[in-house]
């Protein structure tokens, strides 16, 4: 499933940008706002809003955009704040929602998971240390998929072929496997159950040891 941004607006300023079909090139010298605009594109698609300039923080109140997912158009309004539970407004044909960006207070849907669902991407939790049976797990979020869509000039080699940050490198590996059909969800679920079983066995072993020592 493809996703396209047709228009983005920075509420609180007079700036609005429209994109055309095909390749769009954004150029400009330093301090012209090209990097900020790219970050706003990512923010409209659920990325964390951080590392913005003071000018952007002081003036932008909301990100607005017209986004196409497949053939369906959606109007998106996201508050320009760093909190992960800020509510994003979504309006499309026969659909209107207000969802927390990336983190909810219960099991309710988030904007990030809504995007994954619309893009036919699985909601997964992957091991942070794949070689360890009792490894903690971390969700594969829309942010992780966006890592391949925004490559910094000074990190293109590490962003594509492997990252020096082991956590990022681990997430990129799973994103690559999901996108190119290498990741088997059924096998992953069985591995998750295996890790849970191993953790429970170790907990019981420690419990028995405590009783024996007592």
Helices and strands as residue ranges (DSSP letters): E 3-11, E 14-18, H 34-44, H 54-59, E 62-69, E 72-79, E 87-92, E 95-100, H 111-118, E 125-127, E 137-139, H 142-146, G 153-155, H 156-161, H 166-179, H 185-213
